[in-house]
Amino acid sequence: MLTGQQYKDSLKDGRKVYFQGELIEDLETVPALAAPLNEVASGYDKYFNADPDAINPVTMAPMSAADLRDRIPVITEMDLLTNTTYQSLMTLSVAAARLEAHVPEVVPRIRAYVEQARKDDIRITECITDAKGNRSLAPSKQEDPDSYVRVVERRPDGVVIRGAKLHISAAAFGHDLMVMPTKAMKPGEEDYSIAACIPANSPGVHMTNTTYHPTGRDPRDFPVSSHRSIPDSMVIFDDVFVPAERIFLDGQTAHAAVFAHSLGLWERLGGVSFMVEQADELVGLASLIAEANGTAKISHVREKIDEMMIHATLLRAGLEAALAHANSTPEGYFYPDDMYTNVTKYQGASQFNTMVKHLHDIAGGAVVTAPSMLDFDNPELRPYLEKYMSTGSTVSGEYRTKLFHAIRDTTADSFGGWHFVTNLQSGGGLFAQRLVTRKNYDLERARALALKAAGLSGA
Ligand SMILES: Cc1cc2nc3c(=O)[nH]c(=O)nc-3n(C[C@H](O)[C@H](O)[C@H](O)COP(=O)(O)OP(=O)(O)OC[C@H]3O[C@@H](n4cnc5c(N)ncnc54)[C@H](O)[C@@H]3O)c2cc1C
């Protein structure tokens, strides 16, 4: 296994990482990139084991429903890149099993890759979402044929790919890019049916970085995002050669969706587990700021917090139901129930704005106007700030100001905006969750109940 320092050194591999238009040689020289680098490195140190045969236990498959449940606190605590690595390895393991009957020649290759990746303790990112061009047109009907990643050349020893994957979380910080089709493909779309794991430093790979990291600002004013931020990348594949042993699907249109479907089993559990924690955190912030403002006993404030607690509890109930109804793949890997995971994610995402509205309504305008902690450092200013931000002898001005900074950082500033969009779009957006619900909901039973109520049971 690698230590945090060995991980950092391993990224000095000639990769093309850009930040605000500049090519960055050393990620540690840019604060917005150094913060996530250090976070991932501390994830390495946390799990490091010097035994030469050691493997990071969190990358292994859950082999029972209890094991799956025990993962939840581990998932919400781990850094995002370790989580995408776990999800990627599980995706490949499940996809290999599903491809065995149809494309057997790729299966040993996928399994060998997974084993080696665990041994080498590398980090992998998930490159699924294409640029997509005109959303109403299929990949092969786009004006620009590169709107979806495609094979542009086949050679005896591999293929050359072109295109881009967008919004890729932590791409610049991983060792390999797990590329897979974003959707099902049709005959004629063979070149778009490509899945492979590609080293992030391959010639022709370029990675931009967009981040909510509060560069240049006092970290105390951004208590969460100053130490927890992971950039998202556009990963550009400008005629990138992929060696044959790293290709897991090439041209088999009928199986193009196998990888994305396999990923879905693992990805949403992380999203939902995080949303449950986030909903409780919003309740906590609302309760603390109401108390600090002296409004905790006012009826409309209590009702709003009640509503937030009901929302948080319903999300937790959905997660519990997904775990209680866990299923297993033929290989014995346990994953949460699809329907419960999806409806919980939908509910969490679609109600997030309402919960944040309650929090802002309760907290007041200082969410966005509270003085900075540097203002508190000024000895001349501090007594005034203490006097006017305090709400009584039990609530100091600094304490209350810190609550406002936490609320702004997580819900009303760059990081808060990122949360709002990410909750909606990650894992395929609300539409994707509605489709899963439509497919799995027991509509016949509901219709039968309605017919019975209408006295039309025999109709
Ligand atoms: C912060 C963040 C991190 C992400 N991380 C990753 C990652 O690590 N890896 C990765 O692969 N992806 C990642 N994503 C991408 C995410 O999965 C997509 O944003 C999501 O699938 C929506 O795709 P899009 O952004 O291209 O929007 P669009 O596809 O343009 O969707 C916008 C809206 O149009 C609707 N729509 C689009 N096309 C159709 C259609 N044909 N029929 C009906 N409705 C349609 C959608 O349902 C949606 O409501 C991330 C996204 C965010 C915001």
The ligand as an SDF file (V2000), in Angstrom:
LIG
                    3D

 53 58  0  0  0  0  0  0  0  0999 V2000
  -20.5160   18.2050   -9.1230 C   0  0  0  0  0  0  0  0  0  0  0  0
  -20.8010   17.1180  -10.1010 C   0  0  0  0  0  0  0  0  0  0  0  0
  -19.9880   15.9990  -10.1060 C   0  0  0  0  0  0  0  0  0  0  0  0
  -20.1800   14.9960  -11.0660 C   0  0  0  0  0  0  0  0  0  0  0  0
  -19.3250   13.9240  -11.0800 N   0  0  0  0  0  0  0  0  0  0  0  0
  -19.3720   13.0680  -12.1270 C   0  0  0  0  0  0  0  0  0  0  0  0
  -18.3860   12.0480  -12.2680 C   0  0  0  0  0  0  0  0  0  0  0  0
  -17.5010   11.8860  -11.4220 O   0  0  0  0  0  0  0  0  0  0  0  0
  -18.4400   11.2440  -13.3540 N   0  0  0  0  0  0  0  0  0  0  0  0
  -19.3890   11.3940  -14.3000 C   0  0  0  0  0  0  0  0  0  0  0  0
  -19.3640   10.6480  -15.2650 O   0  0  0  0  0  0  0  0  0  0  0  0
  -20.3440   12.3450  -14.1930 N   0  0  0  0  0  0  0  0  0  0  0  0
  -20.3640   13.1920  -13.1370 C   0  0  0  0  0  0  0  0  0  0  0  0
  -21.3220   14.1660  -13.0180 N   0  0  0  0  0  0  0  0  0  0  0  0
  -22.2570   14.3440  -14.1320 C   0  0  0  0  0  0  0  0  0  0  0  0
  -23.7060   14.0810  -13.8250 C   0  0  0  0  0  0  0  0  0  0  0  0
  -23.9620   12.7000  -13.8200 O   0  0  0  0  0  0  0  0  0  0  0  0
  -24.4710   14.8310  -14.9300 C   0  0  0  0  0  0  0  0  0  0  0  0
  -24.3850   16.2090  -14.6140 O   0  0  0  0  0  0  0  0  0  0  0  0
  -25.8830   14.3770  -15.0820 C   0  0  0  0  0  0  0  0  0  0  0  0
  -25.9300   13.0710  -15.5740 O   0  0  0  0  0  0  0  0  0  0  0  0
  -26.6450   15.2950  -16.0670 C   0  0  0  0  0  0  0  0  0  0  0  0
  -25.9500   15.4100  -17.2810 O   0  0  0  0  0  0  0  0  0  0  0  0
  -25.6200   16.8680  -17.8650 P   0  0  0  0  0  0  0  0  0  0  0  0
  -24.9800   17.6550  -16.8120 O   0  0  0  0  0  0  0  0  0  0  0  0
  -24.9090   16.6890  -19.1420 O   0  0  0  0  0  0  0  0  0  0  0  0
  -27.0250   17.5440  -18.0990 O   0  0  0  0  0  0  0  0  0  0  0  0
  -28.0360   17.2730  -19.2590 P   0  0  0  0  0  0  0  0  0  0  0  0
  -27.8890   15.8950  -19.7850 O   0  0  0  0  0  0  0  0  0  0  0  0
  -27.9600   18.3830  -20.2330 O   0  0  0  0  0  0  0  0  0  0  0  0
  -29.4010   17.3160  -18.4540 O   0  0  0  0  0  0  0  0  0  0  0  0
  -30.0690   18.5340  -18.1130 C   0  0  0  0  0  0  0  0  0  0  0  0
  -31.5500   18.2260  -18.0070 C   0  0  0  0  0  0  0  0  0  0  0  0
  -32.0350   17.8020  -19.2880 O   0  0  0  0  0  0  0  0  0  0  0  0
  -32.6780   16.5160  -19.1770 C   0  0  0  0  0  0  0  0  0  0  0  0
  -32.3790   15.7490  -20.3880 N   0  0  0  0  0  0  0  0  0  0  0  0
  -31.2050   15.7100  -21.0760 C   0  0  0  0  0  0  0  0  0  0  0  0
  -31.3100   14.8930  -22.1510 N   0  0  0  0  0  0  0  0  0  0  0  0
  -32.5500   14.4060  -22.1290 C   0  0  0  0  0  0  0  0  0  0  0  0
  -33.2630   13.5190  -22.9810 C   0  0  0  0  0  0  0  0  0  0  0  0
  -32.7080   12.9950  -24.0760 N   0  0  0  0  0  0  0  0  0  0  0  0
  -34.5470   13.2160  -22.6550 N   0  0  0  0  0  0  0  0  0  0  0  0
  -35.1280   13.7680  -21.5530 C   0  0  0  0  0  0  0  0  0  0  0  0
  -34.5000   14.6320  -20.7220 N   0  0  0  0  0  0  0  0  0  0  0  0
  -33.2340   14.9460  -21.0040 C   0  0  0  0  0  0  0  0  0  0  0  0
  -32.0650   15.8950  -17.9380 C   0  0  0  0  0  0  0  0  0  0  0  0
  -32.9130   14.9280  -17.3320 O   0  0  0  0  0  0  0  0  0  0  0  0
  -31.8620   17.0860  -17.0450 C   0  0  0  0  0  0  0  0  0  0  0  0
  -33.0760   17.3910  -16.3650 O   0  0  0  0  0  0  0  0  0  0  0  0
  -21.2110   15.1300  -12.0240 C   0  0  0  0  0  0  0  0  0  0  0  0
  -22.0510   16.2470  -11.9890 C   0  0  0  0  0  0  0  0  0  0  0  0
  -21.8610   17.2310  -11.0280 C   0  0  0  0  0  0  0  0  0  0  0  0
  -22.7840   18.4230  -11.0210 C   0  0  0  0  0  0  0  0  0  0  0  0
  1  2  1  0
  2  3  1  0
  2 52  2  0
  3  4  2  0
  4  5  1  0
  4 50  1  0
  5  6  2  0
  6  7  1  0
  6 13  1  0
  7  8  2  0
  7  9  1  0
  9 10  1  0
 10 11  2  0
 10 12  1  0
 12 13  2  0
 13 14  1  0
 14 15  1  0
 14 50  1  0
 15 16  1  0
 16 17  1  0
 16 18  1  0
 18 19  1  0
 18 20  1  0
 20 21  1  0
 20 22  1  0
 22 23  1  0
 23 24  1  0
 24 25  2  0
 24 26  1  0
 24 27  1  0
 27 28  1  0
 28 29  2  0
 28 30  1  0
 28 31  1  0
 31 32  1  0
 32 33  1  0
 33 34  1  0
 33 48  1  0
 34 35  1  0
 35 36  1  0
 35 46  1  0
 36 37  1  0
 36 45  1  0
 37 38  2  0
 38 39  1  0
 39 40  1  0
 39 45  2  0
 40 41  1  0
 40 42  2  0
 42 43  1  0
 43 44  2  0
 44 45  1  0
 46 47  1  0
 46 48  1  0
 48 49  1  0
 50 51  2  0
 51 52  1  0
 52 53  1  0
M  END
$$$$
